[in-house]
Amino acid sequence: MNLRRRLVLLAALVSTLATAEPIYFPPRGDWQRAEPAATGLDAARLAKAIAYAQAHENPAPRDQALALAQSFGRNEPYFGGQIGPTRERAAINGLVIRRGKVVAEWGDTRRVDMSHSITKTFLSTVVGLAWQQGLIRSTDERAAESMPPGVDLFTSAKNAPITWEHLLRQTSDWQGTLWGKPDWADRPVGKTPEDWPHRPLYEPGAHYKYNDVRVNVLALAALQVWRRPLPEVLREQVMDPIGASSRWRWHGYDNSWVELDGQRMQSVSGGGHWGGGLFIDAWDMARFGYLHLRQGEWQGRQIVSREWIAKARTPGPDNAEYGYCNWFLNTGRKALPAAPESSVTFRGNGQNIIYVDWENDVVAVVRWIDNGPALNEFIAKLLAAVKR
């Protein structure tokens, strides 16, 4: 290529960069809206996607205490039922963000509802912040190394080898009882209740099992590392910097209180199985999703490190469709055939969904959509609106 040609291409590149629209970050209390066409979406097809979601609300009771009792409570020893708060939810609602702008909203998106296991993604993010700041030297370090004297989470021979990586990937096989709930009580294994306490045992890292008790172990371990309430860390280091509201709350259980440095603190839960967890609206969920769409950066500030996001998106050794909790991967496009393989979802019971799609520059929040194929069909219709 001759010099003249190179200069022409360079000039064109400089012109493109000079006129490119800067990445938009919504200020606190506001989020710019745009017509679908202005963001490269077909308005009619987008409307069909929203209509489909609205027609597929989860038929389970809106009273979350009742919904939990009817699902988990039917086949698990509940040991007294919920020990954390619940509330009645809103109807199906959601948001679609395309190229940083709000292009669709439906339902009561301001309703602060339980997010169930989406809480796990906020929890793993707080653990990531501890790793970024050197409070955890390595995710491959044994969690016991970070525990002060007197904390017996990892003192048994069974639990001592557990690393932060195992806890984050839900492969720890932690054995014990926390806040009155034994590990086997969460989705028990066995034909009869008599079998449940005698579950198969695995080496840490060898077996994936979705288990709220063990996620609560991760939350308590993180509290010991931070020595500050985790909701306080989340607010100061993530939610306030991204302009989230002050209405969200992160709850633990009635009995999950500990004393650290002479102060009484609540160890929060990583889900809503027994109540508690993160209570949040769709707008704050969208900001959290948008933070990750922008690779952890917000207005020039790297809040969540790119390296942490890369780790969270890496498939686990025993479950290729799961990264860190609660990063649901689309490996092989098995979970969401309609979506790019690179997309991820943060998922909670209900269903509560934050969909992050880097290829199409889309974040979608869908709350209380039916289980089964409804989510994939919604995503298929949403992406059909993207003009190629």
TORKOL-4160 file (C-alpha; in steps of 0.2 Angstrom, whole numbers, padded with zeros to 4 digits, m for minus):
388
<pt num="1" X="0000" Y="0000" Z="0000"/>
<pt num="2" X="0007" Y="0017" Z="m0005"/>
<pt num="3" X="0009" Y="0032" Z="0006"/>
<pt num="4" X="m0005" Y="0041" Z="m0001"/>
<pt num="5" X="m0017" Y="0027" Z="0001"/>
<pt num="6" X="m0012" Y="0025" Z="0019"/>
<pt num="7" X="m0014" Y="0043" Z="0023"/>
<pt num="8" X="m0032" Y="0043" Z="0015"/>
<pt num="9" X="m0037" Y="0028" Z="0026"/>
<pt num="10" X="m0029" Y="0036" Z="0041"/>
<pt num="11" X="m0039" Y="0052" Z="0038"/>
<pt num="12" X="m0055" Y="0042" Z="0036"/>
<pt num="13" X="m0052" Y="0033" Z="0053"/>
<pt num="14" X="m0048" Y="0049" Z="0062"/>
<pt num="15" X="m0065" Y="0056" Z="0055"/>
<pt num="16" X="m0074" Y="0041" Z="0060"/>
<pt num="17" X="m0068" Y="0041" Z="0078"/>
<pt num="18" X="m0071" Y="0060" Z="0079"/>
<pt num="19" X="m0089" Y="0058" Z="0074"/>
<pt num="20" X="m0093" Y="0042" Z="0083"/>
<pt num="21" X="m0106" Y="0044" Z="0096"/>
<pt num="22" X="m0098" Y="0042" Z="0114"/>
<pt num="23" X="m0104" Y="0027" Z="0124"/>
<pt num="24" X="m0119" Y="0033" Z="0135"/>
<pt num="25" X="m0120" Y="0030" Z="0153"/>
<pt num="26" X="m0137" Y="0035" Z="0162"/>
<pt num="27" X="m0136" Y="0047" Z="0176"/>
<pt num="28" X="m0144" Y="0043" Z="0193"/>
<pt num="29" X="m0163" Y="0045" Z="0192"/>
<pt num="30" X="m0164" Y="0046" Z="0173"/>
<pt num="31" X="m0161" Y="0035" Z="0158"/>
<pt num="32" X="m0162" Y="0042" Z="0140"/>
<pt num="33" X="m0175" Y="0034" Z="0129"/>
<pt num="34" X="m0174" Y="0032" Z="0110"/>
<pt num="35" X="m0186" Y="0026" Z="0096"/>
<pt num="36" X="m0182" Y="0008" Z="0091"/>
<pt num="37" X="m0177" Y="0013" Z="0074"/>
<pt num="38" X="m0164" Y="0025" Z="0080"/>
<pt num="39" X="m0155" Y="0011" Z="0088"/>
<pt num="40" X="m0156" Y="m0001" Z="0073"/>
<pt num="41" X="m0172" Y="m0010" Z="0079"/>
<pt num="42" X="m0188" Y="m0014" Z="0069"/>
<pt num="43" X="m0201" Y="m0007" Z="0080"/>
<pt num="44" X="m0215" Y="m0019" Z="0075"/>
<pt num="45" X="m0204" Y="m0034" Z="0078"/>
<pt num="46" X="m0199" Y="m0027" Z="0095"/>
<pt num="47" X="m0217" Y="m0024" Z="0099"/>
<pt num="48" X="m0221" Y="m0042" Z="0095"/>
<pt num="49" X="m0207" Y="m0048" Z="0107"/>
<pt num="50" X="m0214" Y="m0037" Z="0121"/>
<pt num="51" X="m0232" Y="m0044" Z="0118"/>
<pt num="52" X="m0225" Y="m0061" Z="0119"/>
<pt num="53" X="m0217" Y="m0058" Z="0136"/>
<pt num="54" X="m0233" Y="m0050" Z="0142"/>
<pt num="55" X="m0243" Y="m0065" Z="0137"/>
<pt num="56" X="m0231" Y="m0077" Z="0146"/>
<pt num="57" X="m0231" Y="m0073" Z="0164"/>
<pt num="58" X="m0227" Y="m0086" Z="0176"/>
<pt num="59" X="m0243" Y="m0093" Z="0183"/>
<pt num="60" X="m0236" Y="m0097" Z="0200"/>
<pt num="61" X="m0244" Y="m0087" Z="0215"/>
<pt num="62" X="m0238" Y="m0069" Z="0216"/>
<pt num="63" X="m0236" Y="m0072" Z="0235"/>
<pt num="64" X="m0218" Y="m0077" Z="0235"/>
<pt num="65" X="m0220" Y="m0086" Z="0252"/>
<pt num="66" X="m0234" Y="m0097" Z="0245"/>
<pt num="67" X="m0224" Y="m0099" Z="0228"/>
<pt num="68" X="m0209" Y="m0105" Z="0238"/>
<pt num="69" X="m0219" Y="m0117" Z="0249"/>
<pt num="70" X="m0228" Y="m0125" Z="0233"/>
<pt num="71" X="m0211" Y="m0128" Z="0224"/>
<pt num="72" X="m0197" Y="m0131" Z="0236"/>
<pt num="73" X="m0208" Y="m0135" Z="0251"/>
<pt num="74" X="m0216" Y="m0150" Z="0243"/>
<pt num="75" X="m0201" Y="m0161" Z="0242"/>
<pt num="76" X="m0189" Y="m0153" Z="0254"/>
<pt num="77" X="m0188" Y="m0153" Z="0273"/>
<pt num="78" X="m0191" Y="m0135" Z="0277"/>
<pt num="79" X="m0186" Y="m0135" Z="0295"/>
<pt num="80" X="m0199" Y="m0122" Z="0300"/>
<pt num="81" X="m0201" Y="m0114" Z="0283"/>
<pt num="82" X="m0194" Y="m0096" Z="0278"/>
<pt num="83" X="m0182" Y="m0088" Z="0290"/>
<pt num="84" X="m0181" Y="m0072" Z="0279"/>
<pt num="85" X="m0193" Y="m0059" Z="0272"/>
<pt num="86" X="m0203" Y="m0062" Z="0257"/>
<pt num="87" X="m0217" Y="m0051" Z="0248"/>
<pt num="88" X="m0230" Y="m0052" Z="0235"/>
<pt num="89" X="m0223" Y="m0048" Z="0218"/>
<pt num="90" X="m0229" Y="m0038" Z="0203"/>
<pt num="91" X="m0235" Y="m0044" Z="0187"/>
<pt num="92" X="m0223" Y="m0047" Z="0172"/>
<pt num="93" X="m0212" Y="m0032" Z="0168"/>
<pt num="94" X="m0196" Y="m0028" Z="0160"/>
<pt num="95" X="m0185" Y="m0016" Z="0150"/>
<pt num="96" X="m0174" Y="m0017" Z="0134"/>
<pt num="97" X="m0159" Y="m0007" Z="0132"/>
<pt num="98" X="m0151" Y="m0006" Z="0115"/>
<pt num="99" X="m0135" Y="0004" Z="0112"/>
<pt num="100" X="m0137" Y="0011" Z="0129"/>
<pt num="101" X="m0154" Y="0018" Z="0127"/>
<pt num="102" X="m0171" Y="0012" Z="0133"/>
<pt num="103" X="m0181" Y="0006" Z="0119"/>
<pt num="104" X="m0195" Y="m0003" Z="0128"/>
<pt num="105" X="m0203" Y="m0004" Z="0145"/>
<pt num="106" X="m0218" Y="m0014" Z="0151"/>
<pt num="107" X="m0227" Y="m0017" Z="0167"/>
<pt num="108" X="m0222" Y="m0010" Z="0184"/>
<pt num="109" X="m0204" Y="m0009" Z="0182"/>
<pt num="110" X="m0202" Y="0002" Z="0198"/>
<pt num="111" X="m0208" Y="m0012" Z="0209"/>
<pt num="112" X="m0195" Y="m0018" Z="0222"/>
<pt num="113" X="m0197" Y="m0037" Z="0222"/>
<pt num="114" X="m0187" Y="m0052" Z="0227"/>
<pt num="115" X="m0174" Y="m0056" Z="0214"/>
<pt num="116" X="m0171" Y="m0074" Z="0221"/>
<pt num="117" X="m0155" Y="m0081" Z="0214"/>
<pt num="118" X="m0150" Y="m0066" Z="0204"/>
<pt num="119" X="m0143" Y="m0061" Z="0221"/>
<pt num="120" X="m0129" Y="m0073" Z="0218"/>
<pt num="121" X="m0122" Y="m0063" Z="0204"/>
<pt num="122" X="m0122" Y="m0048" Z="0216"/>
<pt num="123" X="m0113" Y="m0059" Z="0229"/>
<pt num="124" X="m0100" Y="m0065" Z="0217"/>
<pt num="125" X="m0097" Y="m0047" Z="0211"/>
<pt num="126" X="m0093" Y="m0042" Z="0229"/>
<pt num="127" X="m0081" Y="m0057" Z="0231"/>
<pt num="128" X="m0073" Y="m0051" Z="0215"/>
<pt num="129" X="m0071" Y="m0034" Z="0222"/>
<pt num="130" X="m0062" Y="m0042" Z="0237"/>
<pt num="131" X="m0051" Y="m0051" Z="0225"/>
<pt num="132" X="m0047" Y="m0035" Z="0215"/>
<pt num="133" X="m0042" Y="m0026" Z="0231"/>
<pt num="134" X="m0031" Y="m0040" Z="0237"/>
<pt num="135" X="m0042" Y="m0045" Z="0251"/>
<pt num="136" X="m0042" Y="m0062" Z="0243"/>
<pt num="137" X="m0025" Y="m0066" Z="0235"/>
<pt num="138" X="m0031" Y="m0079" Z="0223"/>
<pt num="139" X="m0048" Y="m0088" Z="0219"/>
<pt num="140" X="m0038" Y="m0104" Z="0220"/>
<pt num="141" X="m0033" Y="m0101" Z="0238"/>
<pt num="142" X="m0041" Y="m0111" Z="0251"/>
<pt num="143" X="m0055" Y="m0101" Z="0259"/>
<pt num="144" X="m0049" Y="m0107" Z="0276"/>
<pt num="145" X="m0034" Y="m0096" Z="0274"/>
<pt num="146" X="m0045" Y="m0080" Z="0275"/>
<pt num="147" X="m0055" Y="m0085" Z="0290"/>
<pt num="148" X="m0051" Y="m0078" Z="0307"/>
<pt num="149" X="m0049" Y="m0089" Z="0322"/>
<pt num="150" X="m0065" Y="m0096" Z="0329"/>
<pt num="151" X="m0074" Y="m0097" Z="0312"/>
<pt num="152" X="m0076" Y="m0115" Z="0309"/>
<pt num="153" X="m0084" Y="m0115" Z="0291"/>
<pt num="154" X="m0069" Y="m0124" Z="0284"/>
<pt num="155" X="m0060" Y="m0133" Z="0299"/>
<pt num="156" X="m0067" Y="m0150" Z="0295"/>
<pt num="157" X="m0056" Y="m0162" Z="0285"/>
<pt num="158" X="m0070" Y="m0162" Z="0272"/>
<pt num="159" X="m0072" Y="m0144" Z="0270"/>
<pt num="160" X="m0053" Y="m0138" Z="0273"/>
<pt num="161" X="m0048" Y="m0140" Z="0254"/>
<pt num="162" X="m0062" Y="m0129" Z="0248"/>
<pt num="163" X="m0056" Y="m0114" Z="0238"/>
<pt num="164" X="m0065" Y="m0098" Z="0233"/>
<pt num="165" X="m0065" Y="m0105" Z="0215"/>
<pt num="166" X="m0075" Y="m0120" Z="0222"/>
<pt num="167" X="m0088" Y="m0109" Z="0231"/>
<pt num="168" X="m0090" Y="m0097" Z="0216"/>
<pt num="169" X="m0093" Y="m0111" Z="0204"/>
<pt num="170" X="m0105" Y="m0121" Z="0216"/>
<pt num="171" X="m0093" Y="m0136" Z="0216"/>
<pt num="172" X="m0087" Y="m0135" Z="0234"/>
<pt num="173" X="m0098" Y="m0149" Z="0241"/>
<pt num="174" X="m0097" Y="m0140" Z="0258"/>
<pt num="175" X="m0104" Y="m0151" Z="0271"/>
<pt num="176" X="m0113" Y="m0145" Z="0287"/>
<pt num="177" X="m0127" Y="m0134" Z="0293"/>
<pt num="178" X="m0128" Y="m0115" Z="0292"/>
<pt num="179" X="m0142" Y="m0104" Z="0299"/>
<pt num="180" X="m0152" Y="m0120" Z="0304"/>
<pt num="181" X="m0151" Y="m0127" Z="0286"/>
<pt num="182" X="m0141" Y="m0143" Z="0282"/>
<pt num="183" X="m0132" Y="m0143" Z="0265"/>
<pt num="184" X="m0143" Y="m0158" Z="0260"/>
<pt num="185" X="m0159" Y="m0149" Z="0263"/>
<pt num="186" X="m0158" Y="m0139" Z="0247"/>
<pt num="187" X="m0164" Y="m0150" Z="0233"/>
<pt num="188" X="m0160" Y="m0166" Z="0242"/>
<pt num="189" X="m0154" Y="m0182" Z="0234"/>
<pt num="190" X="m0162" Y="m0199" Z="0237"/>
<pt num="191" X="m0178" Y="m0208" Z="0235"/>
<pt num="192" X="m0185" Y="m0205" Z="0253"/>
<pt num="193" X="m0182" Y="m0192" Z="0266"/>
<pt num="194" X="m0172" Y="m0205" Z="0276"/>
<pt num="195" X="m0159" Y="m0205" Z="0262"/>
<pt num="196" X="m0157" Y="m0186" Z="0261"/>
<pt num="197" X="m0144" Y="m0184" Z="0276"/>
<pt num="198" X="m0134" Y="m0198" Z="0268"/>
<pt num="199" X="m0130" Y="m0190" Z="0252"/>
<pt num="200" X="m0115" Y="m0195" Z="0241"/>
<pt num="201" X="m0100" Y="m0185" Z="0245"/>
<pt num="202" X="m0088" Y="m0178" Z="0232"/>
<pt num="203" X="m0071" Y="m0170" Z="0232"/>
<pt num="204" X="m0071" Y="m0151" Z="0231"/>
<pt num="205" X="m0071" Y="m0145" Z="0213"/>
<pt num="206" X="m0077" Y="m0162" Z="0206"/>
<pt num="207" X="m0096" Y="m0160" Z="0207"/>
<pt num="208" X="m0108" Y="m0146" Z="0202"/>
<pt num="209" X="m0123" Y="m0144" Z="0213"/>
<pt num="210" X="m0134" Y="m0129" Z="0214"/>
<pt num="211" X="m0136" Y="m0126" Z="0232"/>
<pt num="212" X="m0142" Y="m0111" Z="0242"/>
<pt num="213" X="m0134" Y="m0117" Z="0259"/>
<pt num="214" X="m0117" Y="m0117" Z="0251"/>
<pt num="215" X="m0119" Y="m0100" Z="0243"/>
<pt num="216" X="m0124" Y="m0094" Z="0260"/>
<pt num="217" X="m0107" Y="m0101" Z="0266"/>
<pt num="218" X="m0099" Y="m0090" Z="0252"/>
<pt num="219" X="m0108" Y="m0075" Z="0259"/>
<pt num="220" X="m0103" Y="m0078" Z="0277"/>
<pt num="221" X="m0085" Y="m0081" Z="0271"/>
<pt num="222" X="m0085" Y="m0065" Z="0261"/>
<pt num="223" X="m0092" Y="m0055" Z="0276"/>
<pt num="224" X="m0077" Y="m0062" Z="0286"/>
<pt num="225" X="m0065" Y="m0055" Z="0273"/>
<pt num="226" X="m0073" Y="m0038" Z="0271"/>
<pt num="227" X="m0078" Y="m0036" Z="0290"/>
<pt num="228" X="m0091" Y="m0024" Z="0284"/>
<pt num="229" X="m0109" Y="m0028" Z="0279"/>
<pt num="230" X="m0110" Y="m0034" Z="0261"/>
<pt num="231" X="m0124" Y="m0023" Z="0256"/>
<pt num="232" X="m0114" Y="m0008" Z="0262"/>
<pt num="233" X="m0099" Y="m0014" Z="0251"/>
<pt num="234" X="m0111" Y="m0016" Z="0236"/>
<pt num="235" X="m0119" Y="0001" Z="0238"/>
<pt num="236" X="m0103" Y="0011" Z="0240"/>
<pt num="237" X="m0092" Y="0002" Z="0227"/>
<pt num="238" X="m0105" Y="m0003" Z="0214"/>
<pt num="239" X="m0123" Y="0003" Z="0215"/>
<pt num="240" X="m0119" Y="0021" Z="0219"/>
<pt num="241" X="m0106" Y="0023" Z="0206"/>
<pt num="242" X="m0118" Y="0016" Z="0193"/>
<pt num="243" X="m0132" Y="0028" Z="0198"/>
<pt num="244" X="m0143" Y="0015" Z="0205"/>
<pt num="245" X="m0158" Y="0020" Z="0217"/>
<pt num="246" X="m0157" Y="0019" Z="0236"/>
<pt num="247" X="m0173" Y="0008" Z="0236"/>
<pt num="248" X="m0165" Y="m0009" Z="0234"/>
<pt num="249" X="m0162" Y="m0020" Z="0250"/>
<pt num="250" X="m0151" Y="m0035" Z="0253"/>
<pt num="251" X="m0158" Y="m0046" Z="0267"/>
<pt num="252" X="m0152" Y="m0061" Z="0277"/>
<pt num="253" X="m0161" Y="m0072" Z="0289"/>
<pt num="254" X="m0169" Y="m0069" Z="0306"/>
<pt num="255" X="m0155" Y="m0079" Z="0313"/>
<pt num="256" X="m0140" Y="m0075" Z="0302"/>
<pt num="257" X="m0132" Y="m0062" Z="0313"/>
<pt num="258" X="m0114" Y="m0062" Z="0319"/>
<pt num="259" X="m0103" Y="m0051" Z="0329"/>
<pt num="260" X="m0087" Y="m0044" Z="0320"/>
<pt num="261" X="m0075" Y="m0032" Z="0329"/>
<pt num="262" X="m0089" Y="m0029" Z="0342"/>
<pt num="263" X="m0102" Y="m0024" Z="0329"/>
<pt num="264" X="m0117" Y="m0035" Z="0326"/>
<pt num="265" X="m0119" Y="m0038" Z="0307"/>
<pt num="266" X="m0131" Y="m0048" Z="0297"/>
<pt num="267" X="m0124" Y="m0061" Z="0285"/>
<pt num="268" X="m0135" Y="m0059" Z="0269"/>
<pt num="269" X="m0142" Y="m0074" Z="0259"/>
<pt num="270" X="m0137" Y="m0078" Z="0241"/>
<pt num="271" X="m0155" Y="m0082" Z="0236"/>
<pt num="272" X="m0173" Y="m0082" Z="0241"/>
<pt num="273" X="m0175" Y="m0101" Z="0244"/>
<pt num="274" X="m0179" Y="m0097" Z="0263"/>
<pt num="275" X="m0184" Y="m0079" Z="0260"/>
<pt num="276" X="m0172" Y="m0064" Z="0260"/>
<pt num="277" X="m0159" Y="m0060" Z="0246"/>
<pt num="278" X="m0159" Y="m0045" Z="0235"/>
<pt num="279" X="m0175" Y="m0035" Z="0234"/>
<pt num="280" X="m0173" Y="m0023" Z="0218"/>
<pt num="281" X="m0183" Y="m0015" Z="0204"/>
<pt num="282" X="m0180" Y="m0018" Z="0185"/>
<pt num="283" X="m0171" Y="m0002" Z="0183"/>
<pt num="284" X="m0157" Y="m0006" Z="0195"/>
<pt num="285" X="m0156" Y="m0023" Z="0188"/>
<pt num="286" X="m0154" Y="m0015" Z="0171"/>
<pt num="287" X="m0140" Y="m0004" Z="0177"/>
<pt num="288" X="m0131" Y="m0019" Z="0184"/>
<pt num="289" X="m0133" Y="m0028" Z="0168"/>
<pt num="290" X="m0127" Y="m0013" Z="0158"/>
<pt num="291" X="m0111" Y="m0012" Z="0169"/>
<pt num="292" X="m0107" Y="m0029" Z="0163"/>
<pt num="293" X="m0111" Y="m0025" Z="0145"/>
<pt num="294" X="m0098" Y="m0012" Z="0146"/>
<pt num="295" X="m0086" Y="m0024" Z="0153"/>
<pt num="296" X="m0087" Y="m0017" Z="0171"/>
<pt num="297" X="m0083" Y="0001" Z="0166"/>
<pt num="298" X="m0094" Y="0016" Z="0170"/>
<pt num="299" X="m0090" Y="0033" Z="0164"/>
<pt num="300" X="m0071" Y="0029" Z="0163"/>
<pt num="301" X="m0070" Y="0020" Z="0180"/>
<pt num="302" X="m0067" Y="0002" Z="0180"/>
<pt num="303" X="m0078" Y="m0004" Z="0194"/>
<pt num="304" X="m0078" Y="m0023" Z="0190"/>
<pt num="305" X="m0061" Y="m0028" Z="0182"/>
<pt num="306" X="m0061" Y="m0035" Z="0165"/>
<pt num="307" X="m0051" Y="m0050" Z="0172"/>
<pt num="308" X="m0064" Y="m0054" Z="0184"/>
<pt num="309" X="m0078" Y="m0054" Z="0171"/>
<pt num="310" X="m0067" Y="m0065" Z="0160"/>
<pt num="311" X="m0066" Y="m0077" Z="0175"/>
<pt num="312" X="m0084" Y="m0077" Z="0178"/>
<pt num="313" X="m0088" Y="m0081" Z="0160"/>
<pt num="314" X="m0076" Y="m0096" Z="0160"/>
<pt num="315" X="m0086" Y="m0112" Z="0160"/>
<pt num="316" X="m0084" Y="m0123" Z="0175"/>
<pt num="317" X="m0075" Y="m0140" Z="0174"/>
<pt num="318" X="m0091" Y="m0150" Z="0179"/>
<pt num="319" X="m0104" Y="m0138" Z="0171"/>
<pt num="320" X="m0099" Y="m0130" Z="0154"/>
<pt num="321" X="m0115" Y="m0119" Z="0155"/>
<pt num="322" X="m0111" Y="m0111" Z="0172"/>
<pt num="323" X="m0097" Y="m0099" Z="0176"/>
<pt num="324" X="m0096" Y="m0090" Z="0193"/>
<pt num="325" X="m0113" Y="m0089" Z="0203"/>
<pt num="326" X="m0124" Y="m0084" Z="0195"/>
<pt num="327" X="m0117" Y="m0082" Z="0177"/>
<pt num="328" X="m0127" Y="m0094" Z="0166"/>
<pt num="329" X="m0117" Y="m0096" Z="0150"/>
<pt num="330" X="m0124" Y="m0101" Z="0133"/>
<pt num="331" X="m0110" Y="m0113" Z="0129"/>
<pt num="332" X="m0115" Y="m0122" Z="0113"/>
<pt num="333" X="m0131" Y="m0112" Z="0113"/>
<pt num="334" X="m0139" Y="m0125" Z="0123"/>
<pt num="335" X="m0148" Y="m0114" Z="0136"/>
<pt num="336" X="m0154" Y="m0101" Z="0123"/>
<pt num="337" X="m0153" Y="m0107" Z="0105"/>
<pt num="338" X="m0159" Y="m0091" Z="0099"/>
<pt num="339" X="m0145" Y="m0081" Z="0107"/>
<pt num="340" X="m0127" Y="m0079" Z="0103"/>
<pt num="341" X="m0115" Y="m0091" Z="0112"/>
<pt num="342" X="m0106" Y="m0077" Z="0120"/>
<pt num="343" X="m0122" Y="m0070" Z="0129"/>
<pt num="344" X="m0125" Y="m0073" Z="0147"/>
<pt num="345" X="m0140" Y="m0072" Z="0159"/>
<pt num="346" X="m0141" Y="m0069" Z="0177"/>
<pt num="347" X="m0155" Y="m0079" Z="0183"/>
<pt num="348" X="m0167" Y="m0080" Z="0198"/>
<pt num="349" X="m0182" Y="m0090" Z="0202"/>
<pt num="350" X="m0198" Y="m0084" Z="0195"/>
<pt num="351" X="m0191" Y="m0081" Z="0182"/>
<pt num="352" X="m0180" Y="m0066" Z="0185"/>
<pt num="353" X="m0169" Y="m0063" Z="0171"/>
<pt num="354" X="m0155" Y="m0051" Z="0166"/>
<pt num="355" X="m0149" Y="m0054" Z="0148"/>
<pt num="356" X="m0132" Y="m0047" Z="0143"/>
<pt num="357" X="m0128" Y="m0048" Z="0124"/>
<pt num="358" X="m0112" Y="m0040" Z="0119"/>
<pt num="359" X="m0114" Y="m0045" Z="0100"/>
<pt num="360" X="m0130" Y="m0036" Z="0099"/>
<pt num="361" X="m0127" Y="m0022" Z="0112"/>
<pt num="362" X="m0142" Y="m0027" Z="0121"/>
<pt num="363" X="m0147" Y="m0028" Z="0139"/>
<pt num="364" X="m0165" Y="m0035" Z="0143"/>
<pt num="365" X="m0173" Y="m0037" Z="0160"/>
<pt num="366" X="m0188" Y="m0049" Z="0161"/>
<pt num="367" X="m0196" Y="m0052" Z="0177"/>
<pt num="368" X="m0209" Y="m0066" Z="0181"/>
<pt num="369" X="m0209" Y="m0074" Z="0164"/>
<pt num="370" X="m0214" Y="m0092" Z="0163"/>
<pt num="371" X="m0202" Y="m0106" Z="0165"/>
<pt num="372" X="m0198" Y="m0118" Z="0150"/>
<pt num="373" X="m0196" Y="m0111" Z="0132"/>
<pt num="374" X="m0204" Y="m0094" Z="0135"/>
<pt num="375" X="m0187" Y="m0085" Z="0138"/>
<pt num="376" X="m0179" Y="m0092" Z="0123"/>
<pt num="377" X="m0194" Y="m0087" Z="0112"/>
<pt num="378" X="m0194" Y="m0070" Z="0119"/>
<pt num="379" X="m0175" Y="m0068" Z="0115"/>
<pt num="380" X="m0178" Y="m0075" Z="0098"/>
<pt num="381" X="m0192" Y="m0062" Z="0094"/>
<pt num="382" X="m0181" Y="m0048" Z="0102"/>
<pt num="383" X="m0166" Y="m0052" Z="0092"/>
<pt num="384" X="m0177" Y="m0054" Z="0076"/>
<pt num="385" X="m0180" Y="m0035" Z="0078"/>
<pt num="386" X="m0161" Y="m0031" Z="0076"/>
<pt num="387" X="m0158" Y="m0024" Z="0059"/>
<pt num="388" X="m0144" Y="m0033" Z="0050"/>
